[in-house]
Amino acid sequence: MQQQRRVLVVDDEPTIATSVAARLQAEGYAVDVALDGPSAMERFAAGRPDLVVLDVMLPGFDGLEVCRRIQAIRSVPVLMLTARDAETDLLVGLAVGADDYLTKPFSIRELAARVHALFRTIDRAAESRGGEQPAVAAAVIVLGDLEIDTAQRRVARRGEPAHLTPIEFDLLVHLAGQPRTVLPREVLLERVWGWADATGTRTVDSHVKALRRKLGADLIRTVHGVGYALEVTA
């Protein structure tokens, strides 16, 4: 039997923290709660959570600093919660190690679905590293100057490695699977995040922006009102 997974919920609004914790507990997770930056680090060290739901605006020190400190200790998936919708704030969160984000106000149902999606992504990454099928050759996708090693989940462009979050990697692989083909946001949302509706398309947009920042602005083409396509470059 798989060990119960533990989630750390960090939010300085007790009502939100309690509601999120109750829903995740109902979904079968063990949940710890912290209300500020210092206590978040204490709970992280004591509870060794498998995933962190982390508000950006916290007393003590903010969620971005918590995320930096967490990732310096141990790589853990982080779902950021932010009351700000500015593009720069979202990209900073992804840059310090967050894997996904939700902008307040959000539905508890959507948050739970995002947590499930993050765990599915982590599980897929672990399976690919586990070597359960040694007879199958490692799949390496080479598109112009872009190289994606799907077995080791490594990416390089022009020979320079890039560190991607698990969801960023899965998004890139889906785009690379059909180069030059425009994939609608709704399709990417369903395939990568496991969402069957279009409520999270801004999440797709922000992760594409993160990929461009890490791999080059010319790599992914936007088709306004439709979606994105990966461009093959020499």
C-alpha positions as CSV (number, residue, x, y, z in Angstrom):
1,M,0.0,0.0,0.0
2,Q,1.3,3.4,-0.9
3,Q,2.2,5.6,2.0
4,Q,-0.1,8.5,2.7
5,R,1.2,11.6,1.1
6,R,1.7,14.7,3.2
7,V,0.9,18.3,2.1
8,L,2.0,21.4,3.9
9,V,-0.5,24.3,3.5
10,V,1.0,27.8,4.2
11,D,-1.4,30.8,4.3
12,D,-1.7,33.7,6.7
13,E,-5.5,33.7,6.4
14,P,-6.7,31.0,8.9
15,T,-10.0,30.6,7.1
16,I,-8.3,29.8,3.8
17,A,-5.7,27.6,5.4
18,T,-8.4,25.6,7.3
19,S,-10.6,25.2,4.2
20,V,-7.7,24.0,2.0
21,A,-6.5,21.6,4.7
22,A,-10.0,20.2,5.2
23,R,-10.5,19.6,1.5
24,L,-7.1,17.9,1.0
25,Q,-7.7,15.8,4.1
26,A,-11.0,14.7,2.5
27,E,-9.0,13.8,-0.6
28,G,-6.8,11.4,1.5
29,Y,-3.8,13.5,2.2
30,A,-2.1,14.1,5.6
31,V,-2.0,17.9,6.0
32,D,0.1,20.3,8.2
33,V,-0.7,24.0,8.4
34,A,1.5,27.1,8.9
35,L,0.5,30.7,9.0
36,D,3.8,32.5,8.4
37,G,7.2,32.1,6.8
38,P,9.2,31.0,9.9
39,S,6.6,28.5,11.0
40,A,6.4,27.2,7.4
41,M,10.1,26.3,7.6
42,E,9.7,24.6,11.0
43,R,6.7,22.5,9.7
44,F,8.7,21.7,6.5
45,A,11.6,20.4,8.5
46,A,9.5,18.5,11.0
47,G,6.9,17.0,8.7
48,R,8.9,16.4,5.5
49,P,5.9,17.1,3.2
50,D,5.6,15.7,-0.3
51,L,4.1,18.9,-1.6
52,V,3.7,22.5,-0.4
53,V,0.7,24.8,-1.0
54,L,2.3,28.2,-0.4
55,D,0.8,31.7,-0.3
56,V,3.1,34.5,-1.6
57,M,2.1,37.1,0.9
58,L,3.2,35.9,4.4
59,P,4.3,37.6,7.6
60,G,7.9,37.0,8.8
61,F,9.2,36.5,5.3
62,D,7.2,36.0,2.2
63,G,6.4,32.8,0.2
64,L,9.0,33.5,-2.4
65,E,11.7,33.3,0.3
66,V,10.1,30.2,1.8
67,C,10.1,28.6,-1.7
68,R,13.8,29.5,-2.1
69,R,14.7,28.0,1.2
70,I,12.6,24.9,0.7
71,Q,14.2,24.1,-2.7
72,A,17.7,24.6,-1.3
73,I,17.0,21.9,1.3
74,R,15.0,19.4,-0.8
75,S,13.3,19.4,-4.2
76,V,9.6,19.5,-3.5
77,P,6.7,20.4,-5.8
78,V,5.2,23.8,-4.8
79,L,1.8,25.2,-5.7
80,M,1.9,29.0,-5.2
81,L,-1.1,31.0,-4.1
82,T,-1.1,34.7,-5.0
83,A,-3.5,37.6,-4.7
84,R,-1.5,39.4,-7.4
85,D,-2.0,38.7,-11.0
86,A,1.0,40.6,-12.4
87,E,3.0,38.6,-14.9
88,T,6.3,39.4,-13.2
89,D,5.1,38.1,-9.9
90,L,4.0,34.8,-11.4
91,L,7.3,34.4,-13.3
92,V,9.3,35.2,-10.1
93,G,7.4,32.4,-8.4
94,L,8.2,29.9,-11.1
95,A,11.8,31.1,-11.1
96,V,12.4,30.3,-7.4
97,G,11.1,26.8,-7.8
98,A,7.3,26.8,-7.8
99,D,5.7,24.2,-10.2
100,D,2.3,25.8,-10.5
101,Y,0.2,28.7,-9.2
102,L,-3.3,29.8,-8.5
103,T,-4.5,33.4,-8.3
104,K,-6.9,34.3,-5.4
105,P,-9.8,34.0,-5.2
106,F,-9.8,30.3,-6.3
107,S,-12.1,27.4,-5.9
108,I,-11.1,24.6,-3.5
109,R,-12.0,22.1,-6.1
110,E,-9.6,23.6,-8.5
111,L,-6.8,23.6,-5.9
112,A,-7.4,20.0,-5.1
113,A,-7.2,19.1,-8.8
114,R,-4.0,21.0,-9.2
115,V,-2.5,19.1,-6.3
116,H,-3.5,15.8,-7.9
117,A,-2.0,16.9,-11.2
118,L,1.3,17.8,-9.6
119,F,1.5,14.4,-8.0
120,R,0.7,12.7,-11.3
121,T,3.5,14.7,-12.9
122,I,6.0,13.7,-10.2
123,D,5.0,10.1,-10.4
124,R,5.6,10.1,-14.2
125,A,9.0,11.6,-13.6
126,A,9.9,8.9,-11.0
127,E,8.7,6.1,-13.3
128,S,10.9,7.4,-16.1
129,R,13.9,7.5,-13.8
130,G,13.1,4.1,-12.3
131,G,14.2,2.1,-15.3
132,E,11.3,-0.3,-15.1
133,Q,11.6,-1.1,-18.8
134,P,15.4,-1.5,-19.4
135,A,14.8,-3.1,-22.9
136,V,13.4,0.2,-24.2
137,A,15.9,2.7,-25.5
138,A,15.9,6.1,-23.9
139,A,13.9,8.5,-26.1
140,V,15.8,11.6,-27.0
141,I,14.0,14.2,-29.0
142,V,16.2,16.4,-31.2
143,L,14.6,19.4,-32.9
144,G,17.2,21.7,-34.4
145,D,19.3,23.0,-31.5
146,L,16.9,21.7,-28.9
147,E,17.6,18.3,-27.2
148,I,15.1,16.6,-24.8
149,D,16.1,13.4,-23.0
150,T,12.7,12.1,-21.9
151,A,14.2,9.2,-19.8
152,Q,16.5,11.4,-17.7
153,R,14.1,14.4,-18.0
154,R,16.9,16.7,-19.1
155,V,16.8,19.6,-21.6
156,A,19.5,21.5,-23.4
157,R,19.4,24.2,-26.1
158,R,22.5,25.0,-28.1
159,G,24.4,22.6,-25.8
160,E,23.4,24.6,-22.7
161,P,21.4,22.7,-20.1
162,A,18.2,24.3,-18.7
163,H,16.6,23.4,-15.4
164,L,12.8,22.9,-15.9
165,T,10.2,22.2,-13.3
166,P,8.3,18.9,-13.8
167,I,5.3,20.6,-15.3
168,E,7.5,22.8,-17.6
169,F,9.2,19.6,-18.8
170,D,5.9,17.9,-19.6
171,L,4.6,20.9,-21.4
172,L,7.7,21.1,-23.5
173,V,7.5,17.4,-24.4
174,H,3.9,17.8,-25.5
175,L,4.8,20.8,-27.7
176,A,7.8,18.9,-29.1
177,G,5.7,15.9,-29.9
178,Q,4.0,17.9,-32.6
179,P,6.5,20.6,-33.7
180,R,5.1,23.5,-35.7
181,T,1.6,22.3,-34.9
182,V,-0.6,24.7,-33.0
183,L,-1.9,23.1,-29.8
184,P,-4.8,24.9,-28.2
185,R,-4.5,25.9,-24.6
186,E,-7.4,23.7,-23.6
187,V,-5.6,20.6,-25.1
188,L,-2.4,21.4,-23.3
189,L,-4.3,22.0,-20.1
190,E,-6.0,18.6,-20.3
191,R,-2.8,16.7,-21.3
192,V,-0.3,18.3,-19.0
193,W,-2.4,19.3,-16.0
194,G,-5.2,16.8,-16.3
195,W,-7.9,19.5,-16.5
196,A,-11.0,18.8,-18.8
197,D,-12.2,22.4,-18.9
198,A,-10.6,25.8,-19.7
199,T,-10.5,27.4,-16.3
200,G,-6.8,27.4,-16.0
201,T,-5.6,28.6,-19.4
202,R,-3.6,31.5,-17.7
203,T,-1.6,28.8,-16.1
204,V,-0.6,27.5,-19.5
205,D,0.3,31.1,-20.6
206,S,2.6,31.6,-17.5
207,H,4.4,28.3,-18.0
208,V,5.0,29.1,-21.7
209,K,6.5,32.4,-20.6
210,A,8.8,30.5,-18.2
211,L,9.9,28.2,-20.9
212,R,10.7,31.1,-23.2
213,R,12.7,32.7,-20.4
214,K,14.7,29.6,-19.9
215,L,15.1,28.3,-23.5
216,G,14.7,31.4,-25.6
217,A,11.8,33.7,-26.7
218,D,11.9,32.3,-30.3
219,L,11.3,28.7,-29.3
220,I,7.5,28.8,-28.9
221,R,5.1,30.7,-31.2
222,T,1.9,32.2,-29.9
223,V,-1.2,31.9,-32.1
224,H,-3.5,34.5,-30.5
225,G,-6.8,33.2,-29.5
226,V,-5.8,29.6,-30.2
227,G,-2.6,28.3,-28.5
228,Y,1.1,27.6,-29.0
229,A,3.4,25.8,-31.4
230,L,7.0,24.8,-30.9
231,E,9.3,26.2,-33.6
232,V,12.2,24.1,-34.9
233,T,15.4,26.2,-35.2
234,A,18.8,25.3,-36.7
